[in-house]
Amino acid sequence: MERKSNSRDIILILAASFFFMSCPMMINPIITGYAGTVGASADMMGILGGLMNLCSLVCRPFLGNAVDRISKYKLSFIGAACMFAATIGYIVSDGPVLIAVSRIIHGIGFASCSISMSTWLSNILPRDRVGSGMGLYGTMNALGMAIAPSVGVSIYQRFGYRPAFVLALFCSIAIAVIIQFVRCKGEPEPAAAPVGARLRVVEVRVLPIAAVIMLFTIPYTATQSFLVNYVEARGLDVAVSMFFPCYALVLLLMRLGLRNFFDRLPFRVFLFAGAASAAASLLCMSFMENSLVMLCASVFMAGGYGIMCSVCQSTAILLAGDGKRGLANSTYYVGLDLGMTLGPMLGGVLFGHLELSLFYPALLLTVPLILAVYFFTMRQKV
């Protein structure tokens, strides 16, 4: 009976995780354009676009401590409420100030849900199934990241900005409704630190994992931000719109196909395979002349960054141990957020100051850095 209850709770948390990822991803592609329509300057539009992730980055260490001390259900509900409030703010906003406040609130909500739900799920999963379970969690996140942006853009193009925000509002409501039916409320474990214990910002044992996922993320987000500009500047006849749908589809198939191996194979196997796949992706992009090569790059990108997101997260959880999974998750997400912040920034520097032919070879330097982090800090641990 307990096993059936756990399976039901796992399914509900996975469903809620799809909606918590879909809510901001539906808004992110259109929020800068919307800010421009209510009076934001070009610089302000860019700041508002990145404000949510910046806020999440700042909040995560503190939320990582909180999730090990309070109910995961409560923190997830707070996150859903913040997302609800933020989307209301977008709908009624008439200037950039209210949008900025809403982006900050959305960042708090996104960080709360991402840490609490991933920790909640990892606590329910048997220890020998953490890898495959977190792989499914990553799959739901990937589906949200693949489906929601295209839905948001389509609704905006047909009906305008506010109808897209209303749909995102329903995503936040769905989170709050779904988690009501989870029986295990994710109360703090006995091993968790007492309320009066010293505040820890990061889990030290997880820092190398955070560095690895940051380095995998940088080329992905640089590509996400500059692929269209790169193709146009080089005059390539390439179907750019197919890159990320292909990436999402391949990643979904890979995660489902490898789900039984996440708990059987050691971290180093995935690391070496992921590094090789990332290198192959960046080499394909360097020599890209047609859509077929671009699609090969997207496949290898899924095998590198896409797979390593799940592997790094589950490894971080197992390294930290019981009672510290929330802090481990927040440390992992700090690395992910740093990669998402540095990728577009580094991409802008490379795009503006290097020959275009050197754009992807320069990003290829992240691969030896990944291997260096492993050999100097992790070889004896995982």
N, C-alpha and C positions, 0 to 999 in steps of 0.2 A: 504493500500500500504506500509506504514511504517513497519507494522508487518511482511509482506512478505520479505521486505528488511532486517529486523533484523534477520529473520530466515535464510535467505541466507548467511548473514555475519557470523552467529553463525556456520553454517555448514562448511564454508570456514576456519574459525579459528580452528575448531576442526580437520579438515583435515591437516592443517598446523602443528598443535600440534603433530599429529601422526608422521610427518616427522622430526620435531625437536627432538623428543625423539628417533626416530629410528637411526638418524645419529650417535650420540655417542655410542648408545647401540650396534650398528653393529661392532664398532671398539673396544670397551672396552675388550671383551673376547680374542682378538687376539693381542692387541698392545704390551703386555709384551713379548710374543713370538717373535714378529717382531723386537722389540728392541734388543732382544738377538741375532738375526741373523745379526744385523749391528754393533755389538761390545759392547753392554751394559752388565755390570756385573749383577750378580743376584740381588744385592742390588739396583742397578740402575733400573733394570727392574721393581721392586716393586714400586720405587719412581715414575717412569714414568706412571705406571698404576694408581696411586692415584693422580697424579698432577692435572688432570682436575677438580676433585671434590674439591680439596684444593683451587684451583684458583676460582672456583665458589663460595665457602664459603666466601672468602675474598671480592669478588666483589659485592655480593648481597646487603649489606646495602647501598652502594653508588648507585647501580642501582635502588634500591627501591625508593630513593629520585628522581632519574632522571625520572622514569616512571610516576610520578605524575606531572611532569613539562613539558614533551615533548610528542610528538605524539607516541602512542604505535606502530603505523605502522613503524615509523622511527627506533625505538629501535629494533623492530622485524627484520627489514631489515638489520640493523647493525649486529644483532646476526647471521642471515643467512650468511652474508658476511664473518663474522669471521669463521663460520663453514666451508664455502667454502675454505677459505684460509688455514685453519688447515688441511683439507683433502688433498689439493694440497701438503702441506708440508709433510704429511705422504707418499704420492706417490713418491715424488722426493727425500726423505731423504736417506742419505747414512751413517748416524751416529746418536748417541743418542742426540747430541746437537740440531739438527733440530727437532727431535721428541719432545724434551722437550719444545722448542719454540712453536711447533704446539699444544702440550697439553695445554699450557697456553692460547693460542689464542682460542682453542676449549672451554676451561672453561669459558672464557669471553662470547663467543657466546652462549653457553648453558645457562648460567645465564641470559643473556639478553633476550633470547627467552622465557625461562620459566616464568620470572617475567612479561614481557610485554604482552605475549599472555594470561596468566591467568587473568591479570588485565583488558586487552582489552575485554575479554569475559565477565567478571563479570560486566563491565560497560554497556554492551549491554543488559544483562539479566534484566528482571523485578526483583525488589527486592524480590518478593514472589516466584521467581523461581531460585534464586541464588544457593540454595542447590542442586536441581536436575540438573541444568546446569553445575555446577562444578563437579557433579558426572559423567556426560558424558565426561567432560574434563579429569577427572581422568581415565575414561575407555579408552579413546584414548591413554593416556600415558601408561596405563597398556598393551594395545595391542602392542605398540611400544617396551616396555620392554620385552614382551613375544616373539614376532616374530623376531625382528631385531637380537638379539644375535645368535639365531639358524641359521638364514640366513647367517650372517657374517661368522660363523664357517663353515657352509656347503660350501660356496664359497671358503673360504681359503683351506679347505681340498681337494677340487676338482681342483682349478685353482691357488691357491697361495694367498699371502697377498694383493698384489696391486689390483687385480680385486675386492676384497672385499672393499678396500678403494675407488675405482672408484664408486661402487654402493652407498656408503655413500656420495660421492660427489654429486650424482644425488639427494639424499635426501635433501641436502642443497639447491640445485637449485630449487627443488620442493617447499620449504618453500618460497623462494623469489618470485616465479611465482604465487603461490596461493594467497598470501596476496595482490598482485596487484589488485585483483578483489573484495576485501572487500571495501564496499562503505564508511562505518564509519571508519575513520582513527584514531579514539581514541585520539582526541585532548585533552589537559588537561582540567579538569573540573573547573568551576569557583571557587569551594571551595578549589582547590589545593593551596599549599603555593606558594607565589611569588618567583621569581627567586632569590631575595636577602635575602630570609628568612634563618634562622639558619638551618644548616644541621643536620638532625636527622638520627641516625644510625639504630635505631629500633623503632617499635611502641610498647610502654610499655604495652598497654592493651593486646597485642597479645603474650607477652612473656610466659605466662602460657600455651597457646596453643602450642607454639614452644617447650616447655619442654615436653608436653604430646606426641607430635608426635616424638620427639627424643627418648623417652623411648619405644614407640611402634616399632621404627625403629631398635633399637639396636639388639633385638633377631632375627629379620628378616635378617639383613645383616650379623650377626654372623653365622646364619644358611647357608646363601648364600655362605659364604667364607669357612666354615669348615664341611659342611654336608658330602661331599665325604670322607674327612679325618676321620671324626667321625665314619662313617659306616665301613670303612676299618679297623680302629684301633680296633673296637669292634668285627670285624669278622661277621657282620650281613649279612644275605642273603636278601638284600633289593634292589629294582629297583630304585636307586637314581635318575636316569634320568627322572623319572615320577613326581618328587616332584613339580618342578616349572611349567611345562605345566599344571598339575592339578590345581595348585594354580591360574594360569592365567585364566583358563577356568572358575573356580568357581567364581573368582572375577568378571569376565565379567558378568556372569549370576546374581550375587548378585547386582551389581551396576545397571544393567538394571531393575531387579525386584524391587529394593528399591527406584528407582528414584523419585517416587511420595511421598515417605515418608521423604526424606531429608529436605523438607521445612515444614513438618507438625509436626515432632517429635522434642522435645527439645534435646539439645546437650547431656545432662546427660544420656538419654536413650541409645544413641549410645555409649557413653563412658563406661557405665556399661556393656552393651552387648559386646562391643569390648574387654574390659578388661577380661571378663569371657572367651571369645573366644580365646584370646591370652594365657590365663592360660591353657585352655584345650589343645591348640596346643603344648605348652611346656611340659605338662604332658604326652601327647602322645609320644613326642620325647624321654622323659625320659625312658619310658617303651617300646620303639619300639623294636619289635622282628621280624616283617614281613612287607611286602609292604602295606598291608591293613591298619595297624596302621599308617604307614608313610603318606599314602594318607589322612587319617582322620586328621592328623596333618596339612597337607597342606590346607585342607578345613577350619579348624579353624584359620589358619594363615591368610587366605583371609578374614574371618569375623572379625579378629582383626586388624592387620596392614593395610590390603588392603582397608577396608571400612573406617577406621579412617583417612587415608590420605585425602580423599575427604571431610569428615565431618569437620576435623580440618581446612582445607583450606577455606571452605565456611564460617565457624564460625569466622575465623580470619578476613575475608573480612567484614562481617556484624558488628563485634565489632569495627573495625576501622572507619567505616563510609565513606561517599563520600569524595573524595579528598585525601584520605590516603590509598586507596586500594593497590597501588603499594608498599608502605612501609609495609603494613600488609602482602602482599604476600612475600616480601623479608624476613621479620621476620619469617614467617612460614617456608620458605625454609632454613633459617639458622638452625632452629631446625632439619629439615630433613637432611641437610648436616652433621650436628654434629652427628646425629644418624648413618649415613652412614660411617662416619669416625671412630667413637668410636666402632661400632659394630665389625668390623674385628679386631681392636686392642684388645678389651676386649676378643673376641673369642680366639685370639692367646694366651693371658695370661692364660685364663681358660684351653685351650687345652694343654698348655705346663706345667702347674703347679698344676692342680687338677686331681683327679681320673676321668676317663671318665664318670663314672656313675653320677658324680656331675655337669657335663657340663651344662645340661639343667635346673636342679634345681637351679643352680646359676643364670642363666638368668631369671628364674621365679621371682626373686626379683624385676624385673622391674615393675611387675603388682601392688604390693602394693605401689610402688613409684608413679605410675600413679594416683592411688586413692588419695594418700597424696597430690599431686599437686592440684587435683581437690578440695578437701575439704578445703585446707588451702588458696587457691588463687582464685578459680573460682566459688564456690558454689552459691554465690549471684549474679553472673554476667550472667551465661548461664544456 
